[in-house]
Amino acid sequence: MSDGAFLSAGDLARLKARLKSGATGAVEPRDTPGSAPIPDLGVIFFSGLGTDRDPYDLLLDVSRFIDRAGFTAVWTPERHFTEVGGAYPNPSVLGAALAVITENVRIRAGSVNLPLHDVLRVAEEWALVDNLSGGRVDLAVAPGWHARDFVLNPDGYELRSQLLNQARDQLQDLWRGNAVKRVDPLGETHEVLSFPRPVQRQLPLWLTSSKSVDSWRFAGETGLNVLTALINFSPSGLEQRIGLYREARARVGLDPDAGVVSLMLHTYIGTDTDEAVERVRPAMTEYLSSFVSQHATSGQSESPDKSRTLQTLGDDRDAFIDMVFHRYISTSSLIGDLDRARTTLEGFHAMGVNEIACLVDFGLSKDEVMKSLARLSSLLRKKERDA
């Protein structure tokens, strides 16, 4: 789900320098949780084929569970041409399957990389899922980021941000029942309307942003929700971006509090925080290592320093991954016991986060994932009692 670098070039340089000092960063203790509100909870899938387990078995069973347990949404991504994440090339296909086995949760794409596709097909596919789900479809849209993905549309890579905005407007027009003009092979112009017609009159849209501050302002000004992750900025950076987003909404006359900010967090809830950290360490380390490799070869011309740093880690690679692991555990995850999870959720809610998208498919067994979600669901029951 990333539209940017794994870490900024500056962060990478600082982390690499810390390797020489032997500092790895420890998990800091959290305060005792209180009774403050917490965000809504959903589940997001992102990894898939990184293990020898059946990713669809996990996806279907988790979706059935969260549908009954009060979670808000299930997100599936669009990822291409990489083993890690390769189970998810088309979120609309998976969304159709999820639509018929669930009754309550929102069926979400996290995200559709619009510049890779003909917007007419996107409108057709997701209107079909909207019908199958009884009107439970939401989409996060993104420009795409890895140059290799654009073998599907090579001419779209340099113009991907512009194409995203054009396609987003066309998608909303088609969803509302407005035709778009297209030219057939004989040169004749047609007014084309997509079918089937969706259940929802308006398609709820998120903009995926894990880097650019300007994208948060844009989302606010255009009435989009935001799907994000703590990839290129810290929690304080997230709070700053949320403030800019709310201000942008107010500036154009929109309710500043009505926009939804959804935050992806790696999630595993155990019975003890130290045990939970050690339980996820092997899977999480492998997951992060694969991301270092992907981002080192992403082809992003705007991040040459980042790419060079990642490509030249050499013998420091393992130590670097360990440092990134501790950074994620300490500041950017929902990993620990239930009390720690509650405190973390309260903190993000206070920043203005409306929803947490719990990333669960990063290498743990299905049994571990299901037990973790069962523990987490107790917070949703308490939230319902407190409402």
C-alpha positions in Angstrom: 0.0 0.0 0.0 2.8 2.4 -0.3 3.1 5.4 -2.6 6.5 6.3 -1.4 9.8 5.1 0.1 10.1 2.6 2.9 11.9 5.2 5.0 13.1 8.7 4.0 16.7 9.0 2.8 17.4 11.1 6.0 15.9 8.4 8.3 17.9 5.7 6.5 21.1 7.6 6.9 20.5 8.2 10.6 19.6 4.6 11.2 22.6 3.4 9.3 24.9 5.7 11.3 23.4 4.3 14.5 24.6 0.9 13.5 28.2 2.0 14.2 27.2 3.0 17.8 25.6 -0.4 18.5 22.3 1.2 19.4 19.3 -0.8 18.3 16.4 0.8 20.1 14.4 -0.9 22.7 10.6 -1.2 23.2 9.5 1.5 25.5 7.0 0.9 28.3 3.5 2.2 27.8 1.2 4.0 30.3 -1.6 2.2 31.9 -4.7 2.4 29.7 -7.7 4.5 30.7 -11.2 4.8 29.4 -10.5 7.2 26.5 -12.2 6.4 23.2 -10.5 4.3 20.5 -10.7 4.3 16.7 -12.8 1.8 14.8 -11.0 -1.4 13.8 -10.7 -3.1 10.5 -8.4 -5.7 9.0 -6.0 -5.2 6.0 -4.2 -7.8 4.0 -0.9 -7.0 2.2 1.6 -9.9 2.2 0.0 -13.1 0.9 2.5 -15.4 -0.7 5.4 -14.6 1.6 4.9 -18.0 3.4 4.0 -21.5 2.4 0.5 -21.1 3.9 -2.7 -20.6 1.9 -3.3 -16.9 1.9 -6.9 -17.2 0.9 -7.8 -19.6 3.7 -6.6 -17.0 6.1 -8.4 -14.2 4.3 -11.7 -16.0 4.2 -11.6 -17.2 7.8 -10.5 -13.8 9.2 -13.2 -12.0 7.2 -15.9 -14.3 8.5 -14.7 -13.7 12.1 -14.5 -9.9 11.9 -17.9 -9.7 10.2 -19.4 -11.2 13.4 -17.1 -9.4 15.9 -17.9 -5.8 15.1 -14.9 -4.8 13.0 -15.6 -2.0 10.4 -13.9 -3.2 7.2 -11.7 -5.7 5.4 -9.2 -4.2 3.0 -7.4 -6.0 0.2 -4.6 -4.5 -1.8 -3.5 -4.4 -5.4 0.0 -5.8 -5.8 1.8 -7.0 -8.9 4.8 -9.1 -9.9 6.3 -9.8 -6.5 6.1 -13.0 -4.4 5.4 -11.1 -1.2 2.0 -9.7 -1.9 1.5 -11.7 -5.0 -1.7 -13.2 -3.7 -3.4 -9.9 -4.3 -3.3 -8.8 -7.9 -6.9 -7.7 -8.1 -8.9 -6.5 -5.0 -12.2 -6.5 -6.9 -12.0 -10.3 -7.5 -11.3 -10.8 -3.8 -13.9 -8.3 -2.9 -16.5 -10.3 -4.8 -15.7 -13.4 -2.7 -15.8 -11.5 0.5 -19.1 -9.8 -0.4 -20.9 -13.2 -0.5 -19.5 -14.6 2.8 -20.0 -11.4 4.9 -23.0 -9.3 5.9 -21.7 -6.3 7.9 -18.1 -5.3 7.2 -17.3 -2.8 4.5 -15.5 -4.3 1.5 -12.6 -2.1 0.7 -9.7 -1.8 -1.8 -6.5 -0.7 -0.2 -5.7 0.4 -2.9 -6.7 0.4 -6.6 -3.7 1.8 -8.6 -5.9 3.7 -11.1 -3.2 4.7 -13.6 -2.7 1.0 -14.4 -6.3 0.5 -15.5 -9.1 1.6 -17.8 -11.4 3.4 -15.5 -14.4 1.8 -17.2 -13.3 -1.6 -16.1 -12.8 -0.3 -12.5 -16.3 1.1 -12.5 -17.8 -2.2 -13.8 -15.9 -4.5 -11.5 -16.6 -2.5 -8.3 -20.3 -1.9 -9.1 -20.6 -5.6 -9.4 -19.1 -6.0 -5.9 -21.3 -3.3 -4.6 -24.3 -5.3 -5.8 -23.1 -8.5 -4.4 -22.4 -6.9 -1.0 -25.6 -4.9 -0.8 -23.8 -1.5 -1.0 -20.8 -2.1 1.2 -18.0 -1.1 -1.2 -15.4 1.6 -0.5 -12.2 2.3 -2.5 -8.8 3.7 -1.7 -7.1 4.9 -4.8 -3.4 5.4 -5.4 -1.1 6.5 -8.3 1.1 3.3 -8.1 4.7 3.6 -7.2 6.9 0.7 -8.4 8.2 1.1 -11.9 7.9 -2.6 -12.6 4.1 -2.5 -12.1 3.8 -0.1 -15.0 4.6 -2.8 -17.5 0.8 -2.8 -17.5 0.8 0.8 -18.7 4.4 2.0 -19.5 3.2 5.4 -20.8 1.4 6.1 -17.5 4.4 6.0 -15.1 5.6 9.6 -15.4 2.1 11.0 -15.5 0.7 8.7 -12.8 -0.4 11.5 -10.4 -2.2 13.4 -13.2 -3.8 10.2 -14.5 -5.0 9.3 -10.9 -6.9 12.5 -10.6 -8.5 12.2 -14.1 -9.5 8.6 -13.5 -10.8 9.4 -10.0 -13.2 12.1 -11.4 -14.3 9.8 -14.2 -14.9 6.9 -11.8 -17.2 9.1 -9.7 -19.0 10.3 -12.8 -19.6 6.7 -14.0 -20.7 5.7 -10.5 -23.3 8.5 -10.4 -24.7 7.4 -13.7 -23.0 9.9 -16.1 -21.5 8.6 -19.3 -18.0 9.2 -20.5 -16.9 9.7 -24.1 -14.8 7.1 -25.8 -13.7 6.5 -29.4 -14.1 3.1 -31.0 -11.6 1.5 -33.5 -13.6 3.0 -36.4 -13.2 6.5 -35.1 -16.8 6.9 -33.9 -17.3 8.6 -30.6 -19.7 7.0 -28.1 -21.3 8.0 -24.8 -20.5 5.0 -22.6 -22.2 4.2 -19.4 -21.0 1.4 -17.2 -23.1 -1.5 -16.0 -24.2 -3.0 -13.7 -25.4 0.1 -11.9 -24.2 0.2 -8.2 -26.3 0.1 -5.1 -24.7 3.1 -3.5 -25.4 6.5 -5.2 -22.0 7.8 -4.1 -18.7 5.8 -4.0 -16.8 6.5 -0.8 -13.2 7.1 -1.7 -9.9 7.2 0.2 -6.6 8.6 -1.1 -3.7 6.4 -0.2 -0.8 8.6 1.1 2.3 7.4 3.0 4.6 10.3 2.2 3.5 13.6 0.7 2.2 16.4 2.9 0.6 18.0 -0.1 -1.5 14.8 -0.7 -3.1 15.3 2.7 -4.1 18.9 1.8 -5.4 17.7 -1.6 -7.5 15.0 0.1 -9.0 17.5 2.5 -9.8 20.0 -0.3 -11.4 17.4 -2.5 -13.4 15.6 0.3 -11.5 12.4 0.1 -10.8 10.2 3.1 -7.1 9.1 3.7 -5.5 5.6 4.0 -2.0 5.9 5.4 0.8 4.1 7.2 3.7 5.1 9.4 6.3 4.4 6.7 7.9 7.7 6.0 7.0 9.7 9.1 6.6 9.3 12.8 3.4 9.5 14.9 4.1 13.2 15.4 4.4 13.6 11.6 1.1 11.8 11.3 -0.5 14.2 13.8 0.8 17.1 11.8 -0.6 15.7 8.6 -4.0 15.1 10.1 -4.1 18.7 11.3 -3.4 19.9 7.8 -6.1 17.6 6.4 -8.7 18.9 8.8 -7.7 22.5 8.1 -8.0 21.9 4.3 -11.5 20.5 4.7 -12.6 23.5 6.7 -11.1 25.9 4.3 -13.3 24.6 1.4 -16.4 24.5 3.6 -16.4 20.8 4.5 -16.9 19.5 8.0 -13.3 19.1 9.2 -14.2 16.2 11.5 -16.2 14.3 8.9 -13.2 13.1 6.9 -12.0 9.6 7.8 -8.3 8.9 8.5 -7.5 5.1 8.3 -4.1 4.0 9.6 -2.5 0.7 8.8 -0.7 -1.0 11.7 1.0 -4.4 11.9 -1.1 -6.2 14.6 -0.6 -9.0 16.9 -2.2 -9.1 20.4 -0.7 -11.7 22.8 -1.1 -12.3 26.5 2.2 -10.7 27.3 4.0 -7.8 25.5 7.5 -9.3 25.6 6.2 -12.7 24.5 4.2 -11.0 21.6 7.3 -9.1 20.4 9.4 -12.3 20.3 6.5 -14.2 18.7 6.4 -11.8 15.7 10.1 -11.2 15.5 11.0 -13.9 12.8 8.0 -13.2 10.6 8.2 -9.4 11.0 12.0 -9.4 10.3 11.5 -11.4 7.1 8.6 -9.1 6.1 10.7 -6.0 6.6 13.7 -7.5 4.8 11.5 -8.1 1.7 10.4 -4.5 1.8 14.0 -3.2 1.9 14.7 -5.2 -1.2 11.5 -3.9 -3.0 12.2 -0.3 -2.1 15.9 -0.5 -3.1 14.8 -1.3 -6.6 11.6 0.6 -6.9 12.9 2.9 -9.7 11.7 6.0 -7.9 13.7 8.9 -9.4 12.7 11.2 -6.6 14.4 9.0 -4.0 17.9 8.3 -5.3 19.5 8.7 -1.9 17.1 6.2 -0.4 17.8 3.6 -3.1 21.6 4.0 -2.8 21.5 3.7 1.0 19.4 0.5 0.8 21.6 -1.0 -1.9 24.8 -0.4 0.0 23.9 -1.8 3.4 26.2 -4.8 2.9 27.2 -6.5 6.1 25.1 -4.0 8.0 21.8 -5.3 6.5 20.8 -7.6 9.4 21.6 -5.0 12.0 19.7 -2.5 10.0 16.6 -4.7 9.7 16.7 -5.3 13.5 16.7 -1.5 14.0 13.8 -1.1 11.7 12.0 -3.9 13.6 12.5 -2.1 16.9 11.3 1.2 15.4 8.1 -0.4 14.2 7.4 -2.2 17.5 8.1 0.9 19.5 6.1 3.5 17.6 4.3 2.1 14.6 2.5 -1.1 15.4 -0.3 -2.7 17.4 1.9 -5.5 18.8 1.8 -6.4 22.5 -0.7 -7.3 25.1 -4.3 -6.0 25.3 -3.4 -3.2 27.8 -0.7 -1.9 25.5 -3.0 -2.1 22.5 -5.6 -0.1 24.3 -3.1 2.6 25.2 -1.8 2.7 21.6 -5.3 3.0 20.2 -6.3 5.7 22.6 -3.2 7.7 21.6 -3.9 7.5 17.9 -7.6 8.4 18.4 -6.4 11.5 20.3 -4.4 12.4 17.2 -7.5 12.3 15.0 -7.2 8.7 13.6 -10.7 7.4 13.0 -9.9 3.8 12.0 -7.1 1.3 12.4 -6.5 -1.1 9.5 -4.9 -4.1 11.3 -2.3 -5.7 9.1 -2.4 -9.4 10.0 -0.9 -11.4 7.2 2.8 -10.9 7.7 3.8 -14.5 8.4 2.1 -15.7 11.6 0.0 -18.9 11.5 -3.7 -18.7 11.1 -4.2 -19.9 14.6 -2.1 -17.1 16.0 -3.9 -14.5 13.9 -7.3 -15.7 14.9 -6.4 -15.7 18.6 -4.9 -12.2 18.3 -8.1 -10.9 16.7 -10.3 -12.6 19.3 -8.3 -10.7 22.0 -8.6 -7.4 20.1 -12.3 -7.8 19.6 -12.8 -7.5 23.4 -11.9 -3.8 23.0 -14.7 -3.4 20.4 -17.2 -5.0 22.8 -16.1 -2.5 25.5 -16.4 0.4 23.0 -19.9 -0.7 22.2 -20.8 -0.8 25.9 -19.3 2.6 26.5 -21.1 4.2 23.6 
